[in-house]
Amino acid sequence: MELAIPSLAFLVASVILLLHSLRVLQKRVTHSKLKLPPSPWTLPFIGSLHHLATADLPHHALRDLSRLHGPVMLLRAGQIDLLVISSREAAKEAGPIISP
């Protein structure tokens, strides 16, 4: 009597689907509680770091992203959230909030 062993491709696809489902659920729970600034779309595992590789220099990519999403935006570097403030006025307004 032979045991039915699922193929490796099926196992990998199942694990990826499970991880993606968990990430979507986590994002819904986390983002429903917090009012976060706008952010570019993200990829699994690397977040929005791929947006920084689109331009020749990272600060040019940040300039282009701030034109799309505003002077205050949220970038994800893997699992780490980064708050990017790209204007003097927004930095002055956020200064008392961010400083200890």
Secondary structure by P-SEA (a helix, b strand, c coil): cccccccaaaaaaaaaaaaaaaaaaaaaaaaaaccccccccccccccccccccccccaaaaaaaaaaaccccbbbbcccbbbbbbccaaaaaaacccccc
